[in-house]
Amino acid sequence: MWYLFHGTDEFSAREALAALRAEGDFGYNLDTFKGTEVSLAALVATCDTYPFLSEQRLVVLEGLPEKQSGRKGASAAPAEAETSNPEATAAEGAQPTQPAAPKKKGSATRKGRASGTDPKAFIAGLVGYLPRLPETTILAVVVDDALESGHPLMQAAKQGGKVRQFPTPGGPALEQWIVERTQKLGCTITADAARGLAIYAGQQMRLLAGELDKLATYVGPGGRIDAASVRLLTPVAQQTRIFDLTDALARHERARALTILHELLDHGEAPIGLTAFIGSQVRTLLQVKDLSERGLRAQQIAEVAGLNPFVVGKTLPLVRRFSLAQLKAAYRAVLGVDNALKRSRMPAELALDLLVIEFGEEAQSIRG
């Protein structure tokens, strides 16, 4: 049996790999190799080795070989105890004459280094070997990228492997991932809290998982994670509250924006930091507004501006409330506040209050 885990969500792929490790009693029969370092001969020799004091061996291949740039004078001598053409030998089905000594858990020998390995030859040799994989060995190939259906490993998996794809979730799918993971931790999460975490942790799945673990511990078994809990314990959450501020500004909800502003100031947010974040959000509004008026769709805007597609989707309805002139004026106002704060020309709270009150007006009174 062999597995192919592929996709951009490396965190979920590693969790699936950990679950696979936990399923068996591999003991000393767990070997992990990096695709950029191991030769095919070394990988095959390990797979062909009978397990030591166990029924099965687990071999993990992390990634695939990468094409190396040629270097003049580089040594082409094979590693000790390897053939002159290890890929060809392995593909032809050569078996080791003696069982290898049991390796320490998670180890990979330097004899298996594969500098200059041809990626195509390696993959072709691996595909040729897979039908001969011993029943005593489980092989897991982990690729941190989405493989196309025509990839040789994807085709080989149809004949006897198991494929699991791990795409990085976004938008509603990411919020659903947060909800489901929270349930596995024995508690629940409100929609507002899940949305806030999704916006600012986005594709950082490992960060999200860590924050959810912390929040679940805080609320306890059967507890509910709400927006207040997130704001209290998660650094990401404070950013979420700042996003609420800019969202209120974008919706011309001045009373709500002032309330959020003073809550942030009361919780210790630095006025300079708030101003910088508001400026960043205004730049995003400007980018999305400009590109949308040029006729680009959401996905195109995300690609051109280098923004998270989810953020673009949230921003598009907001930019319709402003003209480009209003957004440019808002950006100038933010710069004016930043300048005034740095030069201590105006009390910080007053400067930010004026920014909120006059946000989006084409004539701004705040000057540096």
N, C-alpha and C positions, 0 to 999 in steps of 0.2 A: 504493500500500500504506500502511495506517496501523495503528498498534498502540495497544491500550488496556491499560496496566499499572495494576492497582488492588489495594488491600489494605492492611492495617495494618503489614505488614513493609516499611517504607520502605527499609531497607537492601538487602534482596534485590531490590527493584524498581529501585533505583539501580544495582545491579550488572548487572541485565539491560539497563538503559539504556546503561551503559558498554560492554557487549558489543555492543550494536547500533551504537554509535558506532564501535567498533573494526572492524566488519565492512566498512565502506565507506571510500573515500578522499574524504571530504567537503571537506577543505581549508578554504576560506573559506565554505563553504556549510553552516554549522552555526549555527542560530539557536535560542535558548532564551527563552521568554516565561513569565512568571508569570500564571496565570489570573486573579489578583486585580488585575492591572495592565493587561493588554493588551486592546485592543478587538478585536472579531471582524473588523472591516475590516482592521486592521493584520495580524492573523494570516493572513487569507485572501490579502492582498497578498503577504506573504512566501512563502506556499505556492505562489502562482502565478508567482513569479519564477524565471526559468530559472537553473540553476546556473552558476557562473562557473568555467571551466576544470576542470569535473568533470561526470560523468554524472548525479549525483543531489545533491539538497539534503536535509538532515535538519532538520526543525523539531520542537522539543520544547515541549509545553505542560505546564508544571508546575502542576497543580491547576486548579480551575474557579473562576469568579467566585463571590463570596459576597455574600449580600444585605446591602446597606448601609442603615444607619439614615438616614432623611431629615434634612437640615439646611436650615433656613430661610435663604434668601438665597444658597444655593449656586449657583455659576455653572453654567449648562446649555450654555454655548457649546461647540461641538465643537472638538476639537484641530485644529491646522493641517493642511491637506491632507486632511481627512476630510469625508465627507458629513454632512448633518444627521441622518441616521439610518443609521449604519454597519452596524448589525446587519441591517436590512432590505435595504440595498444588497448586502451580501455574500450574503445568503440568496437574492437574486434572480439572483446569478451575475455581478455586475459584475466586469470584468477591469481591471487597471491598464493605462493607455495606454502607459506606458514601462516597460521592465524596470528594477527597482530596482538601484542600485549595490551591489556586493558588500559585505556587512557583515563586521565583524570577528567572529572566532569567539566564539560564546556571547553576542553582544550583543543588546540589545533597545532600540529607540528610545523616547524619551519621547513621541513622537507616538502611540505605541500605548497610552498609559495609558488606562484605562477606568474612571475613578471613577464609581460609581453605575450600572454596567452591570447590567441585569436578568439574573440567572443563567438563568432559564427561556428568555428570548429568545436569550441567547448560545448555550445548548446546542441550542435548536431551529435556530438559524441554522447552527451547526457541523454538525449532523446533515444539514441540507439541502445543505450544501456538499460533504460527504465524497464523494458519488458523482462529483463533478467534480474531485477531487484529481488534479493532473497526475501522469503516470507518472514524471516526473523528481523528484518530491518524496516523501519518506517522512515521515509525521507520527506522532509518539509522544505520546500523551496519558497523563500520569502522575497518578494520584489516590491520595492516602495514606489511603484509606478503602475499605471493601468496598462496591461498588455492587450494588444489587439487580438481579435478572434483568430486571425491567421497566424499568430506567433507559433513557432514549432512546439513550445511547451503547452500552449492552449490546445493544439491539435492532439498532442500526445496524451493529454489528460482525458480525452474522450475514450481512449482505449483502456484506461485502468486507473486514472488518477482522480482526485477530488479537487475541484477548483472553488475557491471562495474569493470574491472580489470585495474590497473595502474602499469604496469611494468616500471622499471627505464630504460629510453632509453640510448643507447650507439651508438658510431660510427656515421654512416650516419643518423640514426634515431634521435640522439641527435642534430645534426646540423639542421635537418629539424624542430625539436621542436623549436630551437632558431629562425629560419627563420619565422615560423608561429607565434610565440609569438611576434616577432618584428612587424609583420604585424598587429596584434591585437592592438599594441600600436600606430599604425598610421604612421609607417615609415618602412624602409627597411634596410637590412644589407648585406654587401658583403660576398662572400664565404670565403675569407681569415679571416675576422673578426669572422664569425661564427665558423670556424674551430679552431681558436685560443682559443676562449672561451670554446669550447667543450673539447679541450685537457686538459686544466688545471682546469676547474670547474667540468668536468666529471659528476659524479652522485650527485653533490651538487646542486640540482634543485632550492632550495630556494635562494642560493647565486647567481646563474645564473639569476633568475628572478629579483633580486634586482639590479644587475649590468645592466641588459637590461632596467629597469625602468629609471635608472640614465642616461644611454646613450640616450634613447629616449627623455628625457627631454632636454638634451644638444643639439641634432640635430633639435629638434622641429618637429611639425606635417609635414608629407610629406618628412622629411629629410632622409638622408642615413647614416647609421653607417658603417664606414670603419675601416680598421686596424689602421689608424692614430688616429681616435677618441678613439678606444679601448686602445691604448697605452697611450694616454693622460689622460684618466679618470679612468681606471680600474686597480687596483693593480694586478689582475690576468693577465692583458694584458702585463704588464712588464715582467712577467714570460714567457708569450708567446714569447716575443722578445728574451728572453734568450734561449728559446727552439729553436728559429730560429738560434741562434748562434751555439748551439750544433748540430742542424741538418746540418748546413753548414760544421761543423767540420767532422761530420760523412760522408758527401758526398765528402770530400777532396776539398771543395770549399774555399780555404784559403783567396782569395781576398774578397769574400762575408763575410766570418767570421770576418775578420779584420774590415770591414766596420761596421758590426753590433756591434762588440766589442766596438769600439770607440763611436758609437752612445749611447750605454748603459752607458759608462763612462761619456760622456758629459751630460747625463740626471741624473747623480748623483748616479748611481749604485756603491756600494762599491766593490772594487776589491776582498776582502775576500769573500763577498757574491757570486760574480760571480764564483769564484774558487770553492766554496762549491757546487754550483748548477751544474757546469760542472762535478764535481766529482760524484755527484748523478746520472747524466745522463750516465756517463761512466760505473758506477756500473750496471745500467739498461742494457746497451749494453752488458756488460760481462755476466750478468745473462741470457739474452735472447740468446746470442751466445752459451753459454755452454749448455743450455737445448735444444736448437734446434739441436745441433750436437749430442745430445743423442737420437734424434728421436722423441722428444715431439712436438705435434702440438700446434698451437697458444693458444687454450683454455686451454690445459694442462699446458702450460708455465705460463699462467696468474694465474692459480690455485696454482701451485707449488711455484711460486715466489711472489705471493700476489700482482700482478700488474693488473691495469685496462686492460681488453681485448683490448680496443681501442688503448692504448699505445703500447701493444705488437704487434698489427697489423701494427702500424706505424713503429715500431722498426725493425721488421724482415727483411724488404728489406735493411735496413741500415747495419745490422751486416754482411751481405754477402760481404760487401766491405772490411772487416777486417778479419785478422786471430786472434786467441785468443792471440797470442804473441803480436800483435800490440795493441790490446786493453789493455792488461796488462801493456805494456810499456806506453800507454797513461795515465793509472791510476797512474802509478808511477810518471809520469811527473806532473800530477795534484797535487799529494802529495808534490812533490818537490817545486812547485810554492807556495803552501800553506805554507810550511815551510819557504821559502825564504821571503814571505810577512810578516809573523809573526815575523821574526827575523830582518826585515828591511835590508836584505842582498842585495836587488836588487830593483830598482825603480819598482813600481807596474805595470805601463804601459809596461815597457820593459819585465817584467816577463810574462805578459799575451800575449804580442806579440810573444814571443818565444814559448809559449805553443801552440798558434794557428799555427805558421809556422811549428812546428815540430810534431804536433798532428798526431798520428798514425804511426810514424816512430819507428822502433824497437830500434834504438839507440837514446837516448835522452841526450841533453846536459845540461838540467836544473837540478841542484842539490841543496839540502838544505844545 
